[in-house]
């Protein structure tokens, strides 16, 4: 018994007529009649009562038609799911997110647009630091990550593909009541004596080293009084007057209602916002996600 036998039987059972069923199926009527006789012979029962005009389902045929309808519906659903998976319209993408998302609006906008355009693809958003994202990508427990370029090492390039979605500038976070609030920009010399908050080297060594190198090259090293493992902690400490903080963002828009971001004119430190994934991953859904994020960020893939 083959699927075509069941599809032929369903068509005749619905039409109660071989001729009309043959037209609907675009099959020659003699061939259709022969296929149904083969099916009845295999089952050992008569599925139809032959009438002078048309046919009528037998009692066994009515029961069989009900089951066949369910079987073919399941087959159609399976085919649809397979096609959507194969074309990237169904599946799950595990996305690594750190606090970088709060600093760049185009990331959250891209994620939202993907969800709206691909409702059958689930985004499993996993909160983790950039270093942990890279490890998870290599282990296969994450499909794509959003990180700053400072966290990647040369040895990662053999395993991971990447594309730059944008840039973040390192600025100074100050409380709105601070003397530097409202300034168009500041210099490193102007903040040399300020108690400063920065990233923790333990959790972000590449980012920390780039920042400290840029500070030294500016000719003025900040007085770091506290290393913070996350931007949220850093901003919370700035908000209660513990000091000024180094924050990377794509604009001067305030990360909190009582905090301002001020450009540092002689620091000149930028980081690339990277979308990162395994080179070996050929998932159609992931490819659609990458294309959406690239399109939304307004960049062209590297050729």
Secondary structure, 3 states (H helix, E strand, C coil): CCHHHHHHHHHHHHHCCHHHHHHHHCCCHHHHHHHHHHHHHHHCCCCEEECCCCEEECHHHHHHHHHHHHHHHHHHHHHHHHHHHHCCCCEEEEEEECCHHHHCHHHHHHHHHHHHHCCCEEEEEEECCHHHHHHHHHHCCCCEEEEEHHHCCHHHHHCEEEEEEEEEEEEEEEECCCCCCCCCEECCHHHCCCEEEEECCCCCHHHHHHHHHHHHHHCCCCEEEEEECCHHHHHHHHHCCCCEEEEEECCCCCCCCCEEEEEECCCCCEEEEEEEEECCCCCHHHHHHHHHHHHHHCCCCCC
